[in-house]
Amino acid sequence: MACVDRASTPPVTILIVDELQIFRDGLRLLLASDTRLQVVADAAGEPAATALVRDLRPDILLLGSLPSAAEPADMLRRLAAAGLPVRTILLVKSINAPEIVAALRFGACGVVPKDAHAATLFESIDAVTAGVYWIGERVNSDLPAMIRRLEHARNDAVRFGLTRREVDVVRGVVTGESNHQIAVRLGISDNTVKRHLVNVFNKVGASNRVELALFAVHHRLMDE
């Protein structure tokens, strides 16, 4: 078996975009610890980021917070419209934020919480570079199918057969509560929360809490 010459493998080129300079500097230092990766530039937001994608053609765009509450999905839509596709990983404060669904629909390939371990970020870069999706802590090969389901379903809890209590449990998942925190808020046991979640997963076709949160946000189940 021939040995792989890692020195001859081109590095994965990365563009960092975030409104905070200190965050961008920190990411540069972190990513420099892996010789397979090369940060080619960083920017605070558009239009500088768009120009860098056009000129440098990075393999990966690490897209964090944008100035003036700009939405990542808007930037991704404009990149796509300009014929500048790039594999994008969103770096987010909350993985359940409503704008994530739109960003995934407009081409984002990964979502990583900003408080994740460094190993998670490196693994997500490897996964997205290889052409698969990464959500939260793991690869998510079913994401394209999930997004298609989101596009075609109606926007109400009744459509999915959810009870009022199940919606209350879903609300806790969307806001980042643990099972125990949900149980305390609703005055029920942890095991009851688990049973409700299993029922909800089966009804909406989600396989984990991240998918459930994205599903709920897109369908505005919390508006019921």
C-alpha positions as CSV (number, residue, x, y, z in Angstrom):
1,M,0.0,0.0,0.0
2,A,1.4,3.3,-1.0
3,C,2.0,6.0,1.6
4,V,0.1,9.2,1.3
5,D,2.4,12.2,1.1
6,R,0.5,14.8,3.3
7,A,3.1,17.4,2.4
8,S,1.9,17.3,-1.3
9,T,-1.8,17.7,-0.4
10,P,-2.9,21.3,-0.9
11,P,-4.2,22.9,2.4
12,V,-7.9,23.6,2.8
13,T,-8.2,27.4,2.4
14,I,-10.5,29.2,4.8
15,L,-12.0,32.7,4.9
16,I,-13.2,33.9,8.3
17,V,-16.1,36.4,8.5
18,D,-17.3,37.9,11.8
19,E,-17.9,41.4,13.0
20,L,-15.5,41.1,16.0
21,Q,-11.8,41.4,15.3
22,I,-10.9,39.6,18.5
23,F,-13.0,36.6,17.4
24,R,-11.4,36.4,14.0
25,D,-7.9,36.7,15.5
26,G,-8.7,33.9,17.9
27,L,-9.9,31.6,15.1
28,R,-6.8,32.3,13.1
29,L,-4.6,31.2,16.0
30,L,-6.7,28.1,16.6
31,L,-6.8,27.0,12.9
32,A,-3.0,27.6,12.6
33,S,-2.5,24.6,14.9
34,D,-3.6,22.3,12.0
35,T,-1.1,22.4,9.1
36,R,-3.8,21.1,6.7
37,L,-5.7,24.4,7.0
38,Q,-4.7,27.8,5.7
39,V,-6.6,31.0,6.6
40,V,-6.3,33.1,3.5
41,A,-8.1,36.2,4.8
42,D,-10.7,37.5,7.2
43,A,-13.4,40.2,7.1
44,A,-15.9,41.9,9.3
45,G,-18.8,41.6,6.8
46,E,-20.0,42.5,3.4
47,P,-19.0,43.7,0.8
48,A,-15.4,42.9,1.8
49,A,-16.3,39.2,2.3
50,T,-17.9,38.9,-1.1
51,A,-14.9,40.4,-2.8
52,L,-12.6,38.0,-0.9
53,V,-14.7,35.0,-1.9
54,R,-14.6,36.2,-5.6
55,D,-10.8,36.9,-5.6
56,L,-9.5,34.1,-3.4
57,R,-12.0,31.3,-4.0
58,P,-11.6,29.8,-0.5
59,D,-12.6,26.2,0.1
60,I,-14.5,27.0,3.3
61,L,-16.2,30.1,4.6
62,L,-16.5,30.3,8.3
63,L,-19.4,32.8,8.7
64,G,-20.2,34.2,12.1
65,S,-22.0,37.4,13.3
66,L,-22.5,40.1,10.7
67,P,-22.7,43.9,11.5
68,S,-26.0,45.7,11.8
69,A,-27.9,42.4,12.5
70,A,-27.5,41.3,8.9
71,E,-28.7,37.8,8.1
72,P,-26.2,35.1,7.0
73,A,-28.9,33.8,4.6
74,D,-28.9,37.2,2.8
75,M,-25.2,37.1,2.3
76,L,-25.3,33.5,1.0
77,R,-28.1,34.3,-1.4
78,R,-26.1,37.1,-2.8
79,L,-23.0,35.0,-3.2
80,A,-25.1,32.3,-5.0
81,A,-26.6,35.0,-7.3
82,A,-23.2,36.2,-8.1
83,G,-22.0,32.7,-9.1
84,L,-19.7,32.5,-6.1
85,P,-20.6,29.1,-4.4
86,V,-18.5,28.4,-1.3
87,R,-18.9,25.7,1.3
88,T,-20.1,27.6,4.3
89,I,-20.1,26.7,8.0
90,L,-22.2,29.0,10.2
91,L,-20.7,29.8,13.6
92,V,-23.7,30.7,15.8
93,K,-24.6,31.7,19.3
94,S,-27.7,29.4,19.3
95,I,-28.0,26.5,17.0
96,N,-31.8,26.9,17.1
97,A,-31.9,30.5,15.8
98,P,-34.6,31.1,13.1
99,E,-32.2,32.3,10.5
100,I,-30.3,29.0,10.3
101,V,-33.1,27.3,8.4
102,A,-32.9,30.0,5.7
103,A,-29.1,29.8,5.6
104,L,-29.2,26.1,5.1
105,R,-31.7,26.5,2.3
106,F,-29.4,29.0,0.6
107,G,-26.3,26.8,0.6
108,A,-24.8,26.6,4.1
109,C,-23.2,23.2,4.6
110,G,-22.6,23.2,8.4
111,V,-23.7,24.8,11.7
112,V,-21.4,24.9,14.7
113,P,-22.1,26.7,18.0
114,K,-19.6,29.3,18.9
115,D,-19.1,27.6,22.3
116,A,-18.3,24.2,20.8
117,H,-15.0,22.4,21.5
118,A,-12.2,23.1,19.1
119,A,-12.3,19.4,18.0
120,T,-15.9,19.9,16.8
121,L,-14.9,22.8,14.6
122,F,-12.0,20.8,13.0
123,E,-14.3,17.8,12.5
124,S,-16.9,20.0,10.9
125,I,-14.3,21.5,8.5
126,D,-13.2,18.0,7.5
127,A,-16.8,16.9,6.9
128,V,-17.9,19.9,4.9
129,T,-14.7,19.7,2.8
130,A,-15.5,16.1,2.1
131,G,-18.9,17.2,0.8
132,V,-21.2,16.2,3.6
133,Y,-23.3,18.3,6.1
134,W,-22.5,18.9,9.7
135,I,-25.0,20.1,12.3
136,G,-24.1,20.7,15.9
137,E,-21.9,17.9,17.0
138,R,-22.1,15.4,14.1
139,V,-22.4,14.7,10.4
140,N,-25.9,14.9,9.2
141,S,-26.3,13.1,5.8
142,D,-30.1,13.4,6.0
143,L,-30.2,17.2,6.0
144,P,-31.1,17.7,2.3
145,A,-34.2,15.5,2.8
146,M,-35.1,17.4,5.9
147,I,-34.9,20.7,4.2
148,R,-37.2,19.4,1.4
149,R,-39.7,18.3,4.0
150,L,-39.6,21.8,5.5
151,E,-40.3,23.3,2.1
152,H,-43.5,21.3,1.5
153,A,-45.3,21.0,4.9
154,R,-47.8,23.5,6.2
155,N,-47.1,25.9,9.0
156,D,-49.2,24.7,11.9
157,A,-48.9,22.3,14.8
158,V,-52.2,20.6,14.0
159,R,-50.8,19.5,10.6
160,F,-48.3,17.3,12.5
161,G,-50.8,16.1,15.2
162,L,-48.9,17.7,18.1
163,T,-50.7,18.1,21.4
164,R,-50.5,21.3,23.4
165,R,-48.2,19.6,25.9
166,E,-45.9,18.4,23.1
167,V,-45.7,21.9,21.7
168,D,-44.7,23.1,25.2
169,V,-41.9,20.5,25.2
170,V,-40.8,21.5,21.7
171,R,-40.7,25.2,22.9
172,G,-38.1,24.1,25.5
173,V,-36.0,22.4,22.9
174,V,-36.0,25.5,20.7
175,T,-34.9,27.7,23.6
176,G,-32.1,25.3,24.6
177,E,-33.6,23.9,27.8
178,S,-32.5,20.4,29.0
179,N,-35.0,17.7,29.6
180,H,-34.8,18.4,33.3
181,Q,-35.4,22.1,32.8
182,I,-38.4,21.4,30.7
183,A,-39.7,19.0,33.3
184,V,-39.4,21.6,36.1
185,R,-41.1,24.3,34.0
186,L,-44.0,22.1,33.1
187,G,-44.3,20.3,36.5
188,I,-43.8,16.8,35.0
189,S,-41.1,14.1,35.4
190,D,-38.0,13.8,33.3
191,N,-39.2,10.5,31.9
192,T,-42.5,12.1,30.8
193,V,-40.5,14.7,28.9
194,K,-38.5,11.9,27.2
195,R,-41.8,10.2,26.2
196,H,-43.1,13.4,24.7
197,L,-39.9,13.9,22.7
198,V,-40.1,10.4,21.3
199,N,-43.7,11.0,20.2
200,V,-42.7,14.4,18.6
201,F,-39.8,12.9,16.8
202,N,-42.0,10.2,15.3
203,K,-44.7,12.7,14.3
204,V,-42.5,15.2,12.5
205,G,-39.8,12.9,11.2
206,A,-36.9,14.5,13.2
207,S,-34.1,12.3,14.4
208,N,-32.6,14.6,17.1
209,R,-33.1,17.8,19.0
210,V,-31.3,20.0,16.4
211,E,-33.5,18.8,13.6
212,L,-36.6,19.2,15.8
213,A,-35.6,22.8,16.7
214,L,-35.0,23.7,13.0
215,F,-38.3,22.1,12.0
216,A,-40.2,23.9,14.8
217,V,-38.7,27.3,13.9
218,H,-39.3,26.9,10.2
219,H,-43.0,25.9,10.8
220,R,-43.5,28.6,13.4
221,L,-44.8,26.0,15.8
222,M,-44.0,28.4,18.7
223,D,-46.6,30.8,17.3
224,E,-49.4,28.4,18.1
